[in-house]
Amino acid sequence: MNHDVLIIDDDKELCELLTDFLSLEGFEPSAIHDGADAIEACKGREFDAIVLDVMLPRVQGFDVLRKLREFSDTPVIMLTARGEDTDRIVGLEMGADDYLPKPCNPRELAARLRAILRRTERSREDDSHQLDVGKLHVSTSERKVQFDGKEVKLTTAEFNVLLVLVRHAGDVVNKELICQQALGRALTAYDRSVDVHVSNLRKKLGEAELIKNIRGVGYQLVRAEAEVAAQ
């Protein structure tokens, strides 16, 4: 099945290059060069993934992302200026699933898109449709999370990170494994993606002590009174 991918970038030459390459890779890409137009397009159509540049006319990329997250959990890969670590962290904190520095390698972009989409589809096909750890309930088939009876809205990457931690509940999971299994890529030096996604999870779950930071190693989802149960 071909996946619909929307590229939001005002660099028309880059969009043409990425569109041509992704088409050859089996995607169905389209491009929009304006932030405001992109928001309207996403309200009227559901895409499988979005590639979003930070610098856009009329509505900046971060504002587009903020608006998107009000009504959509579609996976978003941000394109940031090379070396702009602040932009990357801000994008992840606002709900981006991953990022790539510009100018980006089309082959790497295709690989990142496949990784995100593959993990979304894999969790839906999982035989264990619900995983429970204490007050935390994770439906892999519906990709929904409840904590203490309340639904928690997560991005694709946040859900994937939580799923890795739930499946290893009680164990310390190193960041390399989380990055590989949740984001589909190797952890690189100075990469804060996993840390930011975990920070977002803590805020959204409203239980800071549920996910412990094991300094220098990784993270641990604290096993509460109930064992992890597959229903």
Secondary structure, DSSP 8 states (H G I E B T S, - for coil): ---EEEEE-S-HHHHHHHHHHHHHTT-EEEEE--HHHHHHHHHHS--SEEEEES--SSS-HHHHHHHHTTT----EEEEEETT-HHHHHHHHHTT-SEEEEES--HHHHHHHHHHHHHHHHHHHT-S--EEEETTEEEETTTTEEEETTEEE---HHHHHHHHHHHHTTTSEEEHHHHIIIIISS---TT--HHHHHHHHHHHHHT-GGGEEEETTTEEEE---SS--EE-
